[in-house]
Amino acid sequence: MTSSHDAERDDAAGGHDLPPAILLAAFEGWNDAGGAATQALEVIAEAWDAEVVHELDPQDFHDFQVNRPQVSTDEEGNRLLTWPETTISVVTTPLAGRKVVLVQGVEPSFHWRDYCDEILDVATELEVGTVVGVGALLADVPHSRPIPVQTSSNDPQVQALLGVEGSDYEGPSGIVGVLGHYATERDLHTLSVWAAVPHYVAQPPSPKATLAILVKLEELVGEPLPVGELAEDARAWQAGVDELAGQDPDVAEYIQQLEQVKDTAELPEASGEAIAREFERYLRRRDTGKGDKGGPPAPGGR
C-alpha cells in the first residue's frame, strides 16, 4: 500500500520508488488453525534469513500455566528452557529490496493493549505503512479442493486498491483482529488474510493451507515468496487424508458432501461436527497403534 504521503516521503528520501515496509503478523493459538498461518511466516523467515530486531518479554504477557515453557536438549546434550515468545524480525525481498517486517508469536494471555502498542511502536520505528494480520480458521471445506483464502479490510484505501470488502464479522476477536484495530487507530493501512482449514483434519501441519496463504501474500508483498517443498508437501498431505478418509465410509460420504457443496456453492444439509470428532479420534488411534485387532479401527465403532 502506498499513499500520496508515502510517495512524497519517498521523493524526499532521494526519489526511491520502494513502497513503505509491510508488516505480516501471525500468532499461535486461536488464530492459527492447523498451524497454517504461523508456518507461512516461518517459511519466509527461514528462506530470507530474517534478522530479529525486537523481542517482547513473555513475562509481561503470558500465563505460563496456559503457555508453558518447553524443555529440550540441543545437539551438544545441553538442556534448554524455551519460553513462549514474540519476535519482530526484518527481511528484505530479494528482487525489489522491499522491507518486510515479520511478527511471530503466541497469542498473549493478558495485557493485549500493551502487547499491541509495543508491536506497533516498533512498526513505527521501522517505517511500516501496512499491517497484515494472517490467520487460519477451521471451516466446513473439503481438503480435496483449493483452500479458500479470504482477504478483507475496513480501510477504504485498501478496499479501493485491492478490490476487497470489509469484514462483517461480529463476535469474539483474537489478537490478529485486535492488532489490526489498534493499527487502524494509528492511521496505518490494515487488512487481514485468513485461510479456511478443513475442520476434520485440524492437526498441524497443514501445508496446503500454508501454501495458499503464501500465494495470497505474494500479491501484497509484490514479488514471489519462497515456498520450498510446500507444493510437494501439500500433495502428500492430501493423499494421506484421502487414504484415511477412504477407510471410513461415513467420513468419505461427508467429504463428498462438502465437495458437492463447494462445487455448487450451496449450503450443506447436514453438519459434520460429530463425524469430525470421530475422525480425529480415529487419527489419534491410528497414530498410537491402539486400534482393534484385525484391522484399523472405524470411527464410532466403540
VENJO-V815064 format. One record per run of one state. SS is the DSSP state (a for helix, b for strand, c for the rest). FROM is the first residue (numbers start at 1). TO is the last residue. If there is no record, write none. Layout:
SS:FROM:TO ; SS:FROM:TO
This chain:
c:1:3 ; a:4:12 ; c:13:20 ; b:21:28 ; c:29:31 ; b:32:32 ; a:33:47 ; c:48:50 ; b:51:56 ; c:57:57 ; a:58:60 ; c:61:69 ; b:70:73 ; c:74:78 ; b:79:82 ; c:83:85 ; b:86:92 ; c:93:98 ; b:99:106 ; c:107:111 ; a:112:125 ; c:126:127 ; b:128:139 ; c:140:148 ; b:149:152 ; c:153:155 ; a:156:162 ; c:163:164 ; b:165:165 ; c:166:174 ; a:175:185 ; c:186:188 ; b:189:198 ; a:199:201 ; c:202:206 ; a:207:221 ; c:222:229 ; a:230:246 ; c:247:248 ; a:249:264 ; c:265:272 ; a:273:288 ; c:289:302
